[in-house]
């Protein structure tokens, strides 16, 4: 799947002046939302919080929503601190294990997962494990695991390429979209440079080839996308 920027959608709403609408309520309290998430996941006590989940397939809105929700719960500071306080002396809370196999997908949803992983790591380590294929948007997600805890399976294929889009419309809209695609690509390059051993020059050289750049698991470790081949 191409590493894409989502198209903008126009939303048209009909106004109904005679209809009485309810007043919009304030956003639900974050703690209540987290409690609801815990209940949806089976309501485990903090010391038994699940620590493993997976992205197998395309990076899209539905999967990103599931992953962000899981990270929101597993990385919540109050829950993590409470779980740690109940562990026997000398024991540590298990790391979050995030298994990945993806051809890539939406750039926007990749960034949502990436930013949530960064916040989660403030409270709990994330072990990323790449398997099968780690391509396009998946490369940044793999690389965002906690340093020293990013693993890749020996036969996993890794691929990096430029951001692409399929926008259509007037010339002015196309110019605007191209500028936004460039902004997303710049953000992607900056994030990969931060999380790996790749430099901006190396990445731009890869992307300027205008083809898919494939890496072996060993090369992924060499470039700092992962720390260990398993």
Secondary structure, 3 states (H helix, E strand, C coil): CCCECCCCCCCCCCCCCCCCCCCCCCCCCHHHHHHHHHHHCCCCCHHHCCCEEEEECCECHHHHHHHHHHHHHHCCHHHHHHHHHCCCCCCCCCCEEEEEEECCEEHHHHHHHHHHHHHHCCCCCEEEEEEEEEECHHHHHHHCCCCCCEEECCCCEEEECCCECCCCCCHHHHHHHHHHHHHHHHHHHHHHHHHCCCCHHHHHHHHCCCCCEEECHHHHHHCCCCCEEC
